[in-house]
Amino acid sequence: MSPPPQFRELFESEFGYVTRTLRYLGVGGHEIEDVAHDVFLHVYRHLPEFDTARPVRPWLFGFAYRIARDFRALARHHHESTHGPQDLRDTAPLADELLVQSQALEQALKALDTLETDERAVFIAHELDELPIPDVAEALAIPLNTAYSRLRRARSKFEAAARRLATQERTR
Amino acid sequence: MTHQLPPNSAALLSALREARVSSAVESTLKMRVHSRLSVSLLGLTPALSASVPATSNALVAARTSGISVARGFTVGKGTLIAWLAPVFALGVLTGVAVDRWHPQSAVKALPDNTAPLAQQDAPLAPQPEPPLQAISPSDLEQIDAPGAVTSASLAMPSPTASDANSSLAIERRLLDEARQALARGEPQAGLAPLDRHAKRFPKGVLTEEREALAVRLLAALGQNDAATARAENFHRRFPNSLFTPAVDNAIATISRRNGVGESKP
């Protein structure tokens, strides 16, 4: 077995992938920093267990998904009490600033927002990262059939949103 | 599974695939996350620290000072708290405790098989002088609030589920013991577990973390020469370490202490 990858190298090479994934999973605003921190904290802790025979991104995706999901769920309840005044937080980069904005991207993110987090994760892993569904199921630790059904729902919602957005665009 | 997306969706999907990252924003974010990681990995585990006095203010202060901290680690009593706070605040906010996945690592008792190895007989480093007043302990005590962990479901799959007695688990326990000694304000007590780790796992996967932690302990003990030597060795062995900022920070505190003319006991 080859030695586990060095954390620093992994951090350098995959930070962009992780933060983009978090953004697509719906982590917004200043939270992207907190969530990215948490993801890499867990990656560090679990790195020695990583099976080097396997690709690293699906493994990272699993962490990103679970932490983003739990963070979002908790942040809904804690947001008011745990965040400071807006003006003092403005120095932290915003998730929205991470990607160079374009109209198509803005619409795509809106369409993604219509998906539940669970559906979104399957959709992103499969459609963007081009991970076969059995691998998606494994990365997310969900049954294969669940992965397929989430993908179906996600596509259907995404397509509906895309149609709606296109119609709005034409009638504007 | 082949699936032809309708043109609208396909266009939006392409926009997601081809989205360009702003390199300036990404590098700022990366630097901030990196700096926080280096401290959180060597600092208290979130489980220790779910109740932080004035969490929000500290969090805000840490956020706003994140970049300067990354550059030079200006650590005073207040800023240390501010700097460590996001880690703890994050623990509160997310309920994420890294040790949830390593519940055995909460440093209660070491397994029998690690105990007999050198307890006090082999100090981690030469101990030239009695400890100076350490900078961190009293600060850290303020946030030492065991048992206040919020819970959240964060059951990560562990690809090769680590057995409580696996080498890694034992390594982790030893380092956690040292970390928590530092957190309790008893850096002296942290040296023995690190020494046991060095003896038992000379090429352990957590060697880098151990060496960085040793620098912090020695610096907290006021063993300046030993800390500096160990830090130099650390930089030679691990030139691109995640822990470089934390190690530099520990050395910077020594310089600051000396710089402001605090006399040694």
Chai-1 contact restraints between the chains, C-beta under 6 A:
chainA,res_idxA,chainB,res_idxB,connection_type,confidence,min_distance_angstrom,max_distance_angstrom,comment,restraint_id
A,F7,B,L242,contact,1.0,0.0,6.0,A-B,restraint_1
A,R8,B,N240,contact,1.0,0.0,6.0,A-B,restraint_2
A,R8,B,L242,contact,1.0,0.0,6.0,A-B,restraint_3
A,F15,B,K30,contact,1.0,0.0,6.0,A-B,restraint_4
A,G16,B,V21,contact,1.0,0.0,6.0,A-B,restraint_5
A,G16,B,E26,contact,1.0,0.0,6.0,A-B,restraint_6
A,E33,B,R32,contact,1.0,0.0,6.0,A-B,restraint_7
A,D34,B,L90,contact,1.0,0.0,6.0,A-B,restraint_8
A,A36,B,V33,contact,1.0,0.0,6.0,A-B,restraint_9
A,H37,B,V33,contact,1.0,0.0,6.0,A-B,restraint_10
A,H37,B,R36,contact,1.0,0.0,6.0,A-B,restraint_11
A,D38,B,V96,contact,1.0,0.0,6.0,A-B,restraint_12
A,F40,B,L37,contact,1.0,0.0,6.0,A-B,restraint_13
A,L41,B,V98,contact,1.0,0.0,6.0,A-B,restraint_14
A,R45,B,V98,contact,1.0,0.0,6.0,A-B,restraint_15
A,P48,B,L168,contact,1.0,0.0,6.0,A-B,restraint_16
A,P48,B,V205,contact,1.0,0.0,6.0,A-B,restraint_17
A,E49,B,P159,contact,1.0,0.0,6.0,A-B,restraint_18
A,E49,B,T160,contact,1.0,0.0,6.0,A-B,restraint_19
A,E49,B,S162,contact,1.0,0.0,6.0,A-B,restraint_20
A,D51,B,P159,contact,1.0,0.0,6.0,A-B,restraint_21
A,D70,B,A152,contact,1.0,0.0,6.0,A-B,restraint_22
A,D70,B,L154,contact,1.0,0.0,6.0,A-B,restraint_23
A,F71,B,T94,contact,1.0,0.0,6.0,A-B,restraint_24
A,L74,B,T94,contact,1.0,0.0,6.0,A-B,restraint_25
A,L74,B,A152,contact,1.0,0.0,6.0,A-B,restraint_26
A,H78,B,L93,contact,1.0,0.0,6.0,A-B,restraint_27
A,T82,B,L93,contact,1.0,0.0,6.0,A-B,restraint_28
A,G84,B,S56,contact,1.0,0.0,6.0,A-B,restraint_29
A,G84,B,V60,contact,1.0,0.0,6.0,A-B,restraint_30
A,L88,B,V60,contact,1.0,0.0,6.0,A-B,restraint_31
A,L88,B,T64,contact,1.0,0.0,6.0,A-B,restraint_32
A,R89,B,R63,contact,1.0,0.0,6.0,A-B,restraint_33
A,T91,B,T64,contact,1.0,0.0,6.0,A-B,restraint_34
A,A92,B,R63,contact,1.0,0.0,6.0,A-B,restraint_35
A,P93,B,V25,contact,1.0,0.0,6.0,A-B,restraint_36
A,P93,B,T28,contact,1.0,0.0,6.0,A-B,restraint_37
A,P93,B,L29,contact,1.0,0.0,6.0,A-B,restraint_38
A,E97,B,V25,contact,1.0,0.0,6.0,A-B,restraint_39
A,L98,B,V25,contact,1.0,0.0,6.0,A-B,restraint_40
A,L99,B,A19,contact,1.0,0.0,6.0,A-B,restraint_41
A,V100,B,R20,contact,1.0,0.0,6.0,A-B,restraint_42
A,V100,B,S22,contact,1.0,0.0,6.0,A-B,restraint_43
A,A104,B,A15,contact,1.0,0.0,6.0,A-B,restraint_44
A,L105,B,A15,contact,1.0,0.0,6.0,A-B,restraint_45
A,L105,B,A19,contact,1.0,0.0,6.0,A-B,restraint_46
A,Q107,B,L12,contact,1.0,0.0,6.0,A-B,restraint_47
A,A108,B,L12,contact,1.0,0.0,6.0,A-B,restraint_48
A,A108,B,A15,contact,1.0,0.0,6.0,A-B,restraint_49
A,A108,B,L16,contact,1.0,0.0,6.0,A-B,restraint_50
A,A111,B,L12,contact,1.0,0.0,6.0,A-B,restraint_51
A,E127,B,L13,contact,1.0,0.0,6.0,A-B,restraint_52
A,L128,B,L16,contact,1.0,0.0,6.0,A-B,restraint_53
A,L128,B,R17,contact,1.0,0.0,6.0,A-B,restraint_54
A,A141,B,P157,contact,1.0,0.0,6.0,A-B,restraint_55
A,F158,B,S9,contact,1.0,0.0,6.0,A-B,restraint_56
A,E159,B,P6,contact,1.0,0.0,6.0,A-B,restraint_57
A,E159,B,S9,contact,1.0,0.0,6.0,A-B,restraint_58
A,A162,B,N8,contact,1.0,0.0,6.0,A-B,restraint_59
A,A162,B,S9,contact,1.0,0.0,6.0,A-B,restraint_60
A,A162,B,L12,contact,1.0,0.0,6.0,A-B,restraint_61
A,R163,B,N8,contact,1.0,0.0,6.0,A-B,restraint_62
A,A166,B,N8,contact,1.0,0.0,6.0,A-B,restraint_63
